[in-house]
């Protein structure tokens, strides 16, 4: 019986490339499992899995215990904070990811969200559909002071776009020296200074720590607009909602919420905030180009490991979020 590749990423092989066919041509059997990685549902698939192309769902020691024959976990994307890397190492499972595959897609989406908030694009669309041609005055991005928190691949791509559009760009990244930040283009600054000085801020930091909290919103430059295409837990949603309601914040846009189940609620979904909040359902990386590249890199990793080669992008055992 051929080796089995379990796929739990919804968008894998949904672009312009037949990546399932590429795996099957290599003699592998491809099966699809639930994207949420619910252990009760996924257990039957894990038993036979030799390779696993995984999306954003959790990969715990309990998952890996159910997959005794697993040799490679190819994370379809960049972040591996949902993967128990120590458990994978103990069980001899190689973990890989796809760094850079979705950089351009997410950077463009962050900019799209920012412009949508500044110019009230969704609200204007709703009014026109209701035959209401009243005007809401927006703000220009050119001439703004823009802050980027986290200067990894995506943060750098966003910073370059903001500079090209006429912004003065400040950046904070505790992992980089001031010279390294300057070499990427922005001017380095402390987080406190960035909060106080920036008209707009785009978040690209790893998850695991809340950055935007009542202290942030209380100290922020009046009318500041925030964009989050990184991790939901970077933001205290109640604090942002309160900042918007008071007028301290000018707008918020995100590609994620803390709770994303169909029945969940968030203070950011309140009708009174609809004209100043723009939300999208994790579609930042969902371009045909990014889907093809993420999928191709994941397939390459699976084939490399199963055929005895070193994969191009192994994740270090002690890594949390790769950048």
Secondary structure, DSSP 8 states (H G I E B T S, - for coil): ---EEEE--TTTT-SSS-HHHHHHHTT-EEEE--TT--HHHHHHHHTTEEEEEE-SS-B-HHHHHT-TT--EEEESSS--TTB-HHHHHHTT-EEE--TTTTHHHHHHHHHHHHHHHHTTHHHHHHHHHTT---------STT-EEEEE--SHHHHHHHHHHHHTT-EEEEE-TTS-HHHHHHHSSEE--HHHHHHH-SEEEE---SSS--BSHHHHHHS-TTEEEEE-S-GGGB-HHHHHHHHHHTSEEEEEES--S--STT---GGG-GGGTTTEEE-SS-TT-SHHHHHHHHHHHHHHHHHHHTT---TTB--TT-SS--
